[in-house]
Amino acid sequence: MSAVVANGLGKIYQRYARPIDSLKELFFKQKYHDEFWALREVSFRCEPGEVFGVVGDNGAGKSTLLKLLAGTMQQTHGELVVKGRVSAILELGSGFHPEYTGLDNIKLGCALLGLNEQQTLDKIPEIIDFSELGDFVKQPVKSYSSGMFVRLAFAVVTSVDPDVLVVDEALSVGDQHFQKKSMDRMMAFKDQGKSLIFCSHSLYHVKELCKRAIWLDKGIVKMQGSSTEVIDCYNDHVRQQNRVSVPVVLATTTAKGVKTIEEPVDPGTLTAYLTEATLLDVTYDINSKPLYRTGDRFAVKVLAEVQRSIALDDVHIGIIIKRNDNVQCFGVSTVLDGKQLFPVVGRQFGVIYEIPHLTLLSGQYSLEVWLIDSTSAHVYDSMQSCCEFRVSQPNTEVGVVYFDHKWLTPV
């Protein structure tokens, strides 16, 4: 039996030009509002143990759909069947009272999620331990930093052992350590046969976490299917909408081709971080820019510092080759290829990524380097638009890459 079944879901909001119009409508029995369809004829299924993705532009209806799934809003049309307990991570801590202590808010949050007094008392030690607040749990939450606040909120919402977990942009909560911890908890739900409805603007995470996804556009289902196909089509849509180049983080280049962000993240806040990305055996053009010819060997050395608090087999490197119009030509990771990082010195580890014969055609390119965990979902660190290089081809073929080919006699 499916964990979630949505059949023809529709949600209409009434929009009034002025606040008083709603009162006039009540007394005069006349229509003073316009109807806005936030969702129209949305249908899908989510199976037990599945992570189902939801993508779309701002205003596409994603938040409305998640609120319907969470039960905080009722649909205008259609049918929605959810099997078991639902817990939602939508607006973290929206039900917390700033004057109450963290402990009082834990009790309040658990009560709102349907736990009785004894169940709440049983859950309190686990929630405090996961939030890592310690004695601060006895202080009013109005004195908490934003990081402490989201730690407590996430710990409460995910403590009730839901059958269906609805997640909206939860990967942005807390610091790197807590983001990793949060991701592990969500993946544990999946491994236990729970269902996750995952909505995010991070298309990388949707593609990595979800087997299937739905693309909403102006309240209707634009596409539904495998997450790879849906994300690829959605990316095409985004590129068509945004034909101007997107500004990138400023970076500096060393003589070896190392790219480092000018305002680096404090490595003390990370459990692993990138230290170097260097193009190897590269030649230079007349402007002293790295130059390759189609068919050349291409290699880049990537190094990372891994702190002792994290296992080495949970740190991986992903590399994407990107053209200067933001076309992603190719991307792969040590996770996908089943490889581990190699020790260099101390807590420094890394790899050399080699393409024996570069098949790219003429153009300007750069790399995206990602430091990820073994799920490919959590990002420890990244270098965006680094290691810029140019490719020159000997002939006049057109396109992005060169393919080996033959011309045969027609039969």
DRENDREN-880233 format. One record per residue (C-alpha): x, y, z. Coordinates in steps of 0.001 Angstrom, whole numbers, padded with zeros to 6 digits, always signed. Example, Ala and Ser with C-alpha at 12.3 -4.5 7.8 and 13.67 -1.06 7.14 Angstrom:
+012300-004500+007800;+013670-001060+007140;
This chain:
+000000+000000+000000;+001317+003436-000940;+002359+005709+001935;+000954+008812+000205;-001683+008958-002546;-002644+012317-004034;-005412+012271-006618;-006466+015470-008395;-005404+017770-005553;-006470+021365-005953;-006185+024400-003694;-007911+027741-004329;-007077+030930-002446;-009441+033877-002358;-007675+037151-003160;-009211+040453-002114;-008157+043838-003463;-008742+045407-000013;-009100+043832+003451;-012572+045312+003883;-013810+043430+000802;-013940+040177+002752;-016285+041806+005268;-018422+043292+002482;-018677+039857+000903;-019946+038406+004181;-022684+041020+004629;-023784+041740+001062;-023516+038134-000204;-021691+039320-003322;-018369+038171-004712;-015557+040623-004003;-012630+038269-004525;-010642+036648-007316;-009872+032947-007213;-006237+031887-007433;-005403+028247-008096;-002258+027502-006090;-002582+023824-007088;-004662+022217-009817;-005103+018486-010556;-001926+017306-008791;-001653+013509-008601;+001203+011261-007450;+002104+008346-005186;+004924+007876-002699;+005786+004328-001652;+007085+003156+001764;+010867+003588+001984;+010912+006052-000929;+012318+009576-001034;+010073+011528-003409;+011306+014896-004707;+009383+018102-005369;+010959+020851-007503;+009787+024041-009149;+010242+027794-009289;+009210+030117-006473;+005428+030404-006542;+004989+027038-008269;+002852+025643-005440;+005462+023578-003609;+004814+025048-000153;+001058+024691-000595;+001475+021021-001500;+003694+020373+001521;+001203+022059+003849;-001551+019825+002494;+000646+016774+003100;+001471+017959+006619;-002219+018460+007424;-001868+022162+008280;-004119+023058+005336;-007042+021364+003602;-007403+020937-000137;-010255+022563-002059;-010556+019668-004502;-009270+016140-004859;-008304+013357-002512;-005261+012928-000290;-004559+009721+001633;-001547+009543+003973;-000809+006282+005774;+000427+006614+009348;+001884+009488+011366;+003106+012557+009480;+005836+014901+010703;+006784+017997+008752;+009893+020166+008671;+008437+023297+007078;+009007+026425+009145;+011342+025240+011885;+010288+026370+015333;+007178+028243+014170;+005265+026831+017176;+007885+027723+019782;+007219+030357+022444;+010195+032726+022909;+009551+033239+026637;+009511+029505+027404;+012662+027537+028117;+013952+025012+025622;+012589+022224+027834;+009129+023814+027970;+009143+024196+024189;+010108+020536+023785;+007006+019589+025769;+004885+022020+023768;+006255+020783+020451;+005721+017133+021326;+002149+017877+022393;+001481+019590+019062;+002856+016517+017297;+000386+014267+019131;+002511+012715+021880;+000996+012171+025307;+002709+013178+028551;+004528+009878+029117;+005685+009637+025474;+007001+013188+025741;+008929+012424+028946;+010461+009385+027252;+011555+011489+024282;+013070+014430+026180;+016556+012909+026823;+016879+011873+023157;+015830+015344+021952;+018263+017141+024250;+021074+014788+023264;+020449+015261+019527;+020159+019044+019812;+023444+019187+021785;+022079+022093+023855;+023096+020677+027254;+022226+023011+030139;+021070+025705+027689;+017822+023742+027385;+016848+025367+030703;+017172+028884+029249;+014417+030827+027394;+014668+030230+023652;+014611+034008+023052;+018233+033952+024258;+019237+031246+021734;+021335+031884+018674;+019713+030990+015354;+021825+027828+015224;+020691+026701+018666;+017089+027424+017742;+017088+025264+014614;+018929+022461+016415;+016158+022263+018986;+013376+022587+016408;+014804+019878+014148;+015390+017538+017094;+011764+017909+018223;+010174+017513+014794;+012162+014384+013905;+011849+012700+017319;+008309+011343+016873;+009241+008407+014603;+006935+009431+011729;+005772+007124+008958;+005929+010034+006497;+008433+012873+006873;+007777+016044+004860;+010958+018069+004405;+011223+021608+003014;+014775+022984+002597;+015904+021360+005871;+019463+020888+004568;+020163+024553+005244;+019719+024279+009019;+022585+024740+011434;+026314+024458+010814;+028146+021840+008743;+028280+019373+011620;+024568+019603+012331;+023637+019501+008624;+025475+016194+008361;+023784+014928+011508;+020373+015997+010171;+020964+014269+006846;+021982+011050+008607;+018775+011106+010638;+016633+011589+007527;+018443+008769+005755;+017875+006560+008814;+014129+007142+008410;+014390+005977+004813;+016364+002867+005790;+013617+001992+008295;+011035+001939+005502;+009681+005415+006208;+008677+007710+003358;+010158+011160+002728;+008673+013949+000638;+011680+016146-000074;+011390+019666-001497;+014485+021717-002242;+015995+024271-004601;+019207+022233-004365;+018704+020115-007473;+021900+018204-006697;+020358+016917-003467;+017040+016064-005129;+018806+014052-007832;+021035+012242-005333;+018389+011508-002695;+015281+010816-004763;+014516+008089-007283;+011374+009851-008471;+010344+013492-008488;+007575+015842-009522;+008031+019245-011176;+005385+021849-010336;+004888+024879-012551;+002214+027471-011725;+000349+024944-009643;+000173+022111-012160;+002311+019021-012719;+004731+019887-015491;+006526+016532-015328;+006700+013430-013161;+009090+010481-013332;+012656+009537-012480;+014454+012321-010627;+017270+012371-013196;+014888+012980-016097;+012799+015501-014178;+015831+017491-012979;+017403+017497-016445;+014201+018884-017979;+013798+021400-015166;+017399+022547-015669;+016630+023095-019366;+013653+025194-018320;+015778+027275-015929;+018442+027850-018589;+015830+029049-021046;+014475+031450-018446;+017884+032770-017520;+019929+033293-020658;+022218+035883-019078;+025388+034667-017424;+025224+034064-013682;+027883+035831-011598;+030229+033498-009733;+032258+033800-006558;+035449+035758-007137;+038581+033660-006891;+042312+033949-007363;+044596+031773-009445;+048118+030704-008639;+050772+029888-011224;+049883+026208-010911;+046239+026811-011627;+045029+026537-008050;+041758+028329-007425;+040984+029500-003908;+037978+031562-002871;+039021+035011-001656;+036768+034800+001393;+037185+031152+002493;+034924+029483+005012;+036610+029169+008379;+037986+025600+008245;+037517+025314+011989;+033749+025101+011420;+034033+022131+009078;+034827+018509+009707;+036466+018337+006271;+037458+021050+003809;+039179+021460+000465;+042688+022882+000456;+043794+022701-003175;+042714+022055-006757;+045610+022158-009228;+045716+021457-012960;+048649+019128-013780;+050970+018972-016808;+049255+021957-018358;+050551+024172-021168;+049749+027884-021449;+048595+030143-024261;+050098+033526-025131;+048030+035085-022349;+049451+032643-019767;+046100+030868-019469;+045937+027052-019150;+045412+025501-022597;+044544+021974-023737;+043991+020532-027173;+041240+018046-027879;+042767+014608-027237;+045298+015785-024613;+045664+014166-021221;+043759+016142-018598;+044540+015830-014883;+043757+017786-011740;+045032+017207-008196;+042515+017765-005396;+043522+017809-001729;+041380+018002+001391;+041954+018242+005118;+039907+015726+007093;+039565+016355+010806;+039760+013439+013225;+036089+013799+014153;+035021+012215+010864;+035715+008824+009293;+037802+008932+006132;+035462+006592+004245;+032702+009199+004686;+034610+011861+002722;+034557+011884-001073;+035410+014199-003953;+033155+015096-006860;+034254+017044-009942;+032103+018718-012598;+033524+020146-015837;+031490+023203-016772;+031569+025365-019898;+031520+029154-019473;+027813+029267-020425;+027131+027068-017355;+026576+023891-019380;+027669+020958-017216;+029701+018814-019620;+030490+015950-017275;+030447+015198-013569;+031510+012215-011484;+032623+011438-007940;+034669+008923-006007;+031368+007722-004526;+029982+006784-007937;+033215+005058-008953;+033653+003265-005631;+037028+004880-004837;+038535+006202-001610;+040741+009237-001038;+044479+008575-000743;+046566+009687+002274;+049073+012475+001574;+050470+013769+004852;+048973+014069+008333;+045221+014518+008015;+045501+015567+004365;+043997+013275+001731;+043293+013594-001953;+043170+012202-005478;+044372+012930-008982;+041456+012962-011399;+042652+012003-014884;+040998+011937-018294;+043489+010146-020596;+042121+011749-023761;+040118+014937-023357;+037200+014898-025800;+035989+018454-025203;+035863+020749-028227;+036995+024382-028320;+035745+026616-025539;+036354+028111-022119;+035840+025724-019197;+036195+025540-015425;+035713+022994-012647;+033361+022642-009739;+034992+020624-006964;+032806+019177-004230;+033722+017532-000942;+030798+015263-000090;+029891+012389+002186;+029205+008770+001230;+025508+009494+000551;+026496+012214-001968;+023897+014357-000214;+025886+016254+002411;+028396+018825+001156;+031339+019538+003450;+032952+022122+001203;+033150+023211-002426;+035147+025280-004908;+032971+026918-007522;+034213+027917-011000;+037816+027045-010213;+040748+025867-012370;+039700+027740-015502;+041165+026446-018774;+040705+026709-022516;+040397+023926-025068;+041424+024238-028703;+040490+021652-031321;+042544+020895-034456;+039580+020668-036860;+036190+022287-037379;+033770+019876-035722;+030915+021545-033841;+029346+020790-030476;+030630+020193-026963;+032601+016938-027250;+034275+014871-029930;+032891+011364-030557;+034816+008615-032302;+032859+007809-035438;+032826+006059-038785;+031335+006672-042223;+030031+003400-043679;+028723+002295-047049;+024895+002202-047016;+023514-001275-047515;
